[in-house]
Amino acid sequence: MVRPGGTVALLEHVRPKGVLGFLFDALSILTVALFEDHFNRRTEREAHRAGFKSVRVDRRALGIVNIIVCRN
């Protein structure tokens, strides 16, 4: 739980944009079955759906690793 006006920082591996994203979609079929891990997460979108506003998104490693700073 985050108090009103609070900040949340998320360090996530996510689905990158472009062709690499499609590869992550295919890879996710295996990773979910084997490790219950979704390689094609769209964490920033899910944070918005949960009522958070993105303050900053730093994309690293070809967009695979993101630092997402949100505020509610």
C-alpha positions as CSV (number, residue, x, y, z in Angstrom):
1,M,0.0,0.0,0.0
2,V,1.2,3.5,-0.9
3,R,0.0,6.6,0.9
4,P,-1.6,9.3,-1.3
5,G,1.0,11.2,-3.2
6,G,3.5,8.4,-2.5
7,T,6.2,7.2,-4.9
8,V,6.9,3.6,-6.0
9,A,10.0,2.6,-7.9
10,L,9.9,-0.6,-9.9
11,L,12.8,-2.4,-11.4
12,E,11.4,-4.8,-14.0
13,H,12.3,-6.9,-17.0
14,V,9.7,-6.1,-19.6
15,R,8.7,-6.7,-23.2
16,P,10.9,-4.4,-25.4
17,K,9.5,-2.6,-28.4
18,G,9.9,-3.7,-32.0
19,V,11.0,-7.1,-33.3
20,L,12.6,-8.1,-30.0
21,G,9.2,-7.7,-28.4
22,F,7.8,-10.5,-30.6
23,L,10.7,-12.7,-29.6
24,F,9.8,-12.1,-26.0
25,D,6.2,-13.0,-26.7
26,A,7.3,-16.4,-28.0
27,L,9.9,-16.9,-25.3
28,S,7.2,-16.2,-22.7
29,I,5.3,-19.3,-23.7
30,L,8.3,-21.4,-22.4
31,T,9.2,-19.3,-19.4
32,V,5.6,-19.3,-18.1
33,A,5.4,-23.1,-18.4
34,L,8.8,-23.7,-16.9
35,F,9.3,-20.9,-14.4
36,E,6.0,-19.1,-14.1
37,D,7.8,-16.0,-15.3
38,H,6.3,-13.7,-18.0
39,F,9.1,-12.3,-20.1
40,N,6.7,-10.1,-22.0
41,R,5.4,-8.0,-19.1
42,R,4.0,-4.5,-19.8
43,T,4.6,-3.2,-16.3
44,E,4.2,0.5,-17.0
45,R,0.8,-0.1,-18.6
46,E,-0.3,-2.2,-15.6
47,A,0.9,0.5,-13.2
48,H,-1.3,3.0,-15.0
49,R,-4.3,0.6,-14.8
50,A,-3.7,0.3,-11.0
51,G,-4.0,4.1,-10.7
52,F,-0.4,5.2,-10.8
53,K,1.1,7.9,-12.9
54,S,4.5,7.5,-14.4
55,V,7.0,10.1,-13.3
56,R,10.0,8.6,-15.0
57,V,10.9,5.5,-17.1
58,D,14.5,4.7,-17.7
59,R,15.0,2.0,-20.3
60,R,18.2,-0.1,-20.2
61,A,19.6,-3.1,-22.0
62,L,17.7,-2.6,-25.3
63,G,14.5,-1.7,-23.4
64,I,14.5,-5.1,-21.6
65,V,15.1,-3.7,-18.1
66,N,13.1,-0.7,-17.0
67,I,13.2,1.5,-13.9
68,I,9.7,2.8,-13.6
69,V,9.0,5.6,-11.0
70,C,5.3,6.1,-10.3
71,R,3.2,8.3,-8.1
72,N,-0.4,7.7,-7.0
